[in-house]
Amino acid sequence: MAEKKQQWGTRVGLVLAMAGNAVGLGNFLRFPAQAANNGGGAFLIPYLISFVLMGIPLLWVEWAIGRHGGLFGHHSAPGMFDRLGKQKWLKYVGVFGLFTNLTVAAYYAYIESWTLSYVFHSLIGTFHSVSPTTFFPQYLGEHANSIFALPGEAMFWFVVTLTLNVWILSRGLEKGIEIAAKIGMPLLLGFGAILAVRGLFLHTTDPGVVQSPLAGLGFVWTPKLSGLKNPSTWLAAAGQIFFTLSVGMGSIHCYASYLGKNQDIALNAASAGWMNEFVEVVLGGTILIPIATAYLGLNAVQAATAGGSGFGLGFLTLPTLFQHWGWFAPIAGALWFGLLFFAGITSSLAMGQPILAFFEDEYKVRRTRAAILFGIATFALGFICVWLYAGGSFDEFDFWSGTFSLVLFALGEIFIFTWVFGIDNAWGELNRGADMKIPRIFRFVMKYVTPLFIAVVFVGAVFKPSGEWGDAIVSLFTGHGWPFAPDSVIGKIFHIGVTNYVWFQNGQPTKDFVQDLTRMILLGVFILLSVLVWFAWKRKEREAAQ
Amino acid sequence: MSREAWIMLICTWSVIIFFTARFFILVLKTPQRGADDPPPQ
């Protein structure tokens, strides 16, 4: 029996699912640290400019590509891109829309599983007796001098999380993803609001409080205008817009592909995008840093966010600080990790659906089987992250799949949509059935400004210097060469900054080996997905010829 | 918290809350068309 054609049940459900896709762990952990680290309030100026000139146009482009592809029965990126022009290579650009979702889901679901486990441990009072800084390495199974780890409890929660994802996905769009978003998003907002209010009302007379939480808020919001002249601030702001909106992944395309020909995308996209900004800037900027500042003081918080990540504060520091809240401590822990879990699962579901859709559309696999297939593939890739966590495998996944691929795919899609498909077709597609009038200036922005913006972010990632950009240019023109940063794309490829590059030492594999092995695995996944796309189209051609 | 920080916070929050509320209210008020319904005139 053929499965019923899937569609969204309600408009609010679609917008919440799209907002849930965008709202992720980064809204609460990465944003405040990035803002604090890049000029405080001054960061918000390039951040909002990037949102308007790059984020919103990219959202519209992805929604439009998705709805257009859905009209031809394609709900994953390869088929959608194949319909944007006559060129045969277009569908292979769409492979990024599968690759990124699958490989990011693998390590993202692992982090998601930490949050679920931390909800449990908060409720049973684990952090009352064990410090999270002791708990966390044990939980990950880290041992000194070993790059391998097989942590039993972490694996258990990883499997539980994956099973939950697979089960929701197997229920379909309306009865699975939409219900999850309708439950998860209001709870996330409620949990965030409770923590933000509780944190901001901490007083220096409360036990353990050393400084007003407003000092932390001031640290995030004080505009250091010198930051505006620094290209690094602009690159960091544009980068944050990328990660926070989940653009360049293929998941927005997939969700939008279940819309009808004349159903609105302009207003829905704008609503989901701004909702994400509300969660990120208003809630995300008001929890982590003000609470941490109240108990640790501003200097400690500045040091903890120096790398631009709030991960340590979120998983190691906050559960400890909640212990000052007496009877409310277990609840506060559950609220914090609960909101991170809801932020995570609404995003990981969005990563799973394009993979399901690919196998459903192009290989006629039934939904439940496709969901199980996704679960197995995610587990296999996620296992590498778990097993080789200490060896740096996790970071390699994050860099190549969760950072580099996003920008590359976004660059490709904006070029294809506005130049290959053509700006006239693109503008018509975007405005068909629109419930809001998109200012005509965005036609120009989409064709010229957004591609340029993404190209600058891409070049910035490839050639990121180890110091300031101005110093690097001086270095280049004075014959000292370009000082690539170890975390630039070039720096990563050529292992810049690694003094003793070897694969094995004393008969044991090194971190360099794990990094290269992970890269080869990721490349292998991309090639495998490309072959699957090639084979699916060959099969279609054969069937059409018969 | 300095006056500049308060101004920055209030301005940014105002912009974000205004657009979030405006678009979401529009979404709630405008009924979703059926998949095959004609576009608005």
Chai-1 contact restraints between the chains, C-beta under 6 A:
chainA,res_idxA,chainB,res_idxB,connection_type,confidence,min_distance_angstrom,max_distance_angstrom,comment,restraint_id
A,R11,B,Q32,contact,1.0,0.0,6.0,A-B,restraint_1
A,V15,B,V27,contact,1.0,0.0,6.0,A-B,restraint_2
A,G41,B,M8,contact,1.0,0.0,6.0,A-B,restraint_3
A,L44,B,T12,contact,1.0,0.0,6.0,A-B,restraint_4
A,L214,B,M1,contact,1.0,0.0,6.0,A-B,restraint_5
A,L217,B,M1,contact,1.0,0.0,6.0,A-B,restraint_6
A,G218,B,M1,contact,1.0,0.0,6.0,A-B,restraint_7
A,G218,B,A5,contact,1.0,0.0,6.0,A-B,restraint_8
A,W221,B,A5,contact,1.0,0.0,6.0,A-B,restraint_9
A,W221,B,M8,contact,1.0,0.0,6.0,A-B,restraint_10
A,W221,B,L9,contact,1.0,0.0,6.0,A-B,restraint_11
A,T222,B,S2,contact,1.0,0.0,6.0,A-B,restraint_12
A,T222,B,A5,contact,1.0,0.0,6.0,A-B,restraint_13
A,P223,B,E4,contact,1.0,0.0,6.0,A-B,restraint_14
A,P223,B,M8,contact,1.0,0.0,6.0,A-B,restraint_15
A,G260,B,A35,contact,1.0,0.0,6.0,A-B,restraint_16
A,N262,B,R33,contact,1.0,0.0,6.0,A-B,restraint_17
A,N262,B,D37,contact,1.0,0.0,6.0,A-B,restraint_18
A,N262,B,P39,contact,1.0,0.0,6.0,A-B,restraint_19
A,Q263,B,R33,contact,1.0,0.0,6.0,A-B,restraint_20
A,L267,B,L26,contact,1.0,0.0,6.0,A-B,restraint_21
A,A270,B,F23,contact,1.0,0.0,6.0,A-B,restraint_22
A,S271,B,F23,contact,1.0,0.0,6.0,A-B,restraint_23
A,S271,B,F24,contact,1.0,0.0,6.0,A-B,restraint_24
A,S271,B,V27,contact,1.0,0.0,6.0,A-B,restraint_25
A,W274,B,F19,contact,1.0,0.0,6.0,A-B,restraint_26
A,W274,B,T20,contact,1.0,0.0,6.0,A-B,restraint_27
A,W274,B,F23,contact,1.0,0.0,6.0,A-B,restraint_28
A,M275,B,T20,contact,1.0,0.0,6.0,A-B,restraint_29
A,E277,B,I16,contact,1.0,0.0,6.0,A-B,restraint_30
A,F278,B,I16,contact,1.0,0.0,6.0,A-B,restraint_31
A,F278,B,T20,contact,1.0,0.0,6.0,A-B,restraint_32
A,V281,B,I16,contact,1.0,0.0,6.0,A-B,restraint_33
A,V282,B,W13,contact,1.0,0.0,6.0,A-B,restraint_34
A,R432,B,P39,contact,1.0,0.0,6.0,A-B,restraint_35
A,G433,B,P39,contact,1.0,0.0,6.0,A-B,restraint_36
A,D435,B,T30,contact,1.0,0.0,6.0,A-B,restraint_37
